[in-house]
Amino acid sequence: MSEPASISLNIASRYAQALFEIAKDEKGLATLEADTDALGAALTASPELAGMIASPVVTREDQSRAMAAVVAAMGLSSAMANTIALMASKRRLFVLPQLVANLRARIAIEKGEVTAEVTSAAALSPAQATALVEALKAKVGKDVKLNTTVDESLIGGLIVKLGSTMIDTSVKAKLAALQNAMKEVG
């Protein structure tokens, strides 16, 4: 891991720990989880927001105003709003994606859940997602939360990452394996 990435993770970890402890003390983990999911979705859905928080050109005051408007529009809790305001005043908004990931991990541990990163060629139907959750739950013995993404280049199938285990049933991977096997023969 590079040094700047390590520094970002350390900064995000400190904010996440403080925010998590506040939410836990106030019995507000469900609210924190909803806020975290909403913030993560906003960062993913809006390249402009992600660019603004990472830009060294945008002034501290402009970042603070913009994030205050985003927080108000999203209706985030006061603990999350105060944390984001503090991060903006310290020019630490660039670690928001790491903060979201860290909070998700802490909440999952608290709830006894594991998160499976699932990449599929097409969006999973609710029935498919439920079947996958049940199959993974039977394998690991814990509640499983899916974090799904779509990558049409897979052609078909899934890539499931659960902890250190990766299961790749994609057509793309099978075609690559077949191509390698054919190269070895001829």
C-alpha positions in Angstrom: 0.0 0.0 0.0 1.3 3.4 -0.9 2.0 5.9 1.8 -0.7 8.4 0.8 -3.3 5.6 0.7 -2.2 4.5 4.1 -2.5 8.0 5.5 -6.0 8.3 4.0 -7.1 5.1 5.6 -5.7 6.1 8.9 -7.6 9.5 8.7 -10.8 7.8 7.7 -10.4 5.1 10.4 -10.2 7.8 13.2 -13.3 9.6 12.0 -15.1 6.3 11.5 -14.2 5.1 15.0 -15.4 8.3 16.6 -18.6 8.4 14.6 -19.3 4.7 15.3 -18.7 5.1 19.0 -21.1 8.1 19.2 -23.8 6.2 17.3 -23.3 3.1 19.4 -23.5 5.1 22.7 -26.7 6.8 21.4 -28.2 3.5 20.3 -28.3 4.9 16.7 -26.5 2.2 14.7 -29.5 1.7 12.4 -29.5 5.4 11.6 -25.7 5.4 11.1 -26.1 2.4 8.7 -28.8 4.3 6.7 -26.7 7.4 6.6 -23.6 5.4 5.5 -25.5 3.7 2.7 -27.1 7.0 1.5 -23.7 8.7 1.5 -22.0 5.8 -0.2 -24.8 5.8 -2.9 -24.4 9.6 -3.4 -20.7 9.4 -3.8 -21.1 6.5 -6.3 -23.9 8.2 -8.3 -22.5 11.6 -8.5 -19.1 12.1 -10.1 -19.4 15.8 -9.5 -19.7 15.2 -5.7 -16.8 12.8 -5.7 -14.7 15.3 -7.7 -15.6 18.2 -5.5 -14.5 16.4 -2.3 -11.2 15.4 -3.8 -10.4 18.7 -5.5 -7.6 20.8 -4.0 -8.9 23.7 -6.1 -12.3 24.0 -4.4 -11.9 26.2 -1.3 -12.6 25.0 2.2 -15.6 27.3 2.5 -17.1 26.1 -0.8 -16.6 22.5 0.2 -18.3 23.2 3.6 -21.2 25.0 2.0 -21.7 22.3 -0.7 -21.5 19.4 1.8 -23.9 21.3 4.2 -26.4 21.5 1.3 -25.9 17.8 0.4 -26.3 16.7 4.1 -29.5 18.8 4.4 -30.9 17.5 1.2 -30.2 13.9 2.2 -31.6 14.4 5.7 -28.6 12.8 7.4 -28.4 12.5 11.2 -26.8 15.2 13.3 -23.9 12.9 14.2 -23.1 12.3 10.5 -23.7 16.0 9.6 -21.4 17.2 12.4 -18.7 14.7 11.3 -18.9 15.8 7.7 -18.8 19.5 8.8 -15.7 18.8 10.9 -14.0 17.0 8.0 -14.8 19.9 5.7 -13.3 22.4 8.2 -10.1 20.3 8.4 -9.9 19.7 4.6 -10.4 16.0 5.1 -13.4 15.4 2.8 -11.2 13.5 0.3 -11.4 10.5 2.7 -15.2 10.2 2.6 -15.2 7.1 0.4 -12.8 5.4 2.9 -15.0 6.6 5.8 -18.0 5.0 4.2 -16.2 1.7 3.7 -14.8 1.7 7.2 -18.2 2.4 8.7 -19.8 -0.4 6.7 -17.2 -2.8 8.0 -17.7 -1.7 11.6 -21.4 -2.0 11.4 -21.2 -5.4 9.7 -18.9 -6.7 12.5 -21.3 -5.3 15.1 -24.3 -7.0 13.5 -22.4 -10.3 12.9 -22.6 -9.9 9.1 -20.2 -10.4 6.3 -20.4 -8.5 3.1 -20.1 -10.2 -0.3 -18.9 -8.1 -3.2 -20.9 -9.5 -6.2 -20.3 -8.5 -9.8 -22.7 -9.8 -12.3 -23.2 -9.4 -16.1 -26.8 -8.2 -15.5 -28.6 -6.8 -12.5 -29.7 -9.6 -10.1 -33.4 -10.1 -9.6 -34.7 -10.0 -6.0 -35.2 -13.8 -6.2 -31.6 -14.3 -7.5 -30.2 -12.1 -4.8 -32.2 -13.9 -2.1 -31.0 -17.3 -3.3 -27.4 -16.1 -3.4 -27.7 -14.7 0.1 -29.1 -18.0 1.4 -26.4 -20.0 -0.3 -23.6 -17.8 1.0 -25.2 -17.8 4.5 -25.2 -21.6 4.5 -21.5 -21.6 3.5 -20.2 -19.1 6.1 -22.8 -19.5 8.9 -23.3 -15.7 9.2 -25.8 -13.2 7.8 -24.6 -12.0 4.4 -25.1 -8.6 2.9 -24.6 -8.2 -0.8 -22.8 -5.3 -2.4 -23.7 -5.7 -6.1 -22.3 -4.1 -9.2 -23.0 -4.8 -12.9 -20.2 -5.4 -15.4 -21.5 -6.3 -18.8 -18.1 -7.5 -20.0 -18.5 -10.6 -17.9 -21.0 -11.8 -20.6 -22.7 -14.1 -18.1 -22.3 -15.5 -14.6 -21.0 -13.9 -11.4 -17.9 -13.0 -9.5 -18.4 -13.3 -5.7 -15.8 -12.0 -3.3 -16.4 -13.0 0.3 -13.6 -12.2 2.6 -10.4 -13.8 1.1 -12.4 -16.2 -1.1 -13.3 -15.4 -4.7 -15.6 -17.4 -6.8 -15.5 -16.6 -10.5 -18.2 -18.3 -12.6 -18.2 -15.7 -15.3 -18.3 -16.6 -19.0 -15.4 -14.2 -19.5 -13.2 -16.1 -17.1 -14.2 -19.5 -18.7 -13.3 -18.1 -22.2 -10.0 -16.8 -20.9 -9.2 -20.2 -19.4 -10.2 -22.0 -22.6 -8.0 -19.5 -24.6 -5.0 -20.3 -22.3 -5.6 -24.0 -22.7 -5.7 -23.7 -26.5 -2.4 -21.7 -26.4 -0.7 -24.5 -24.4 -1.8 -27.1 -27.0 -0.8 -25.4 -30.1 
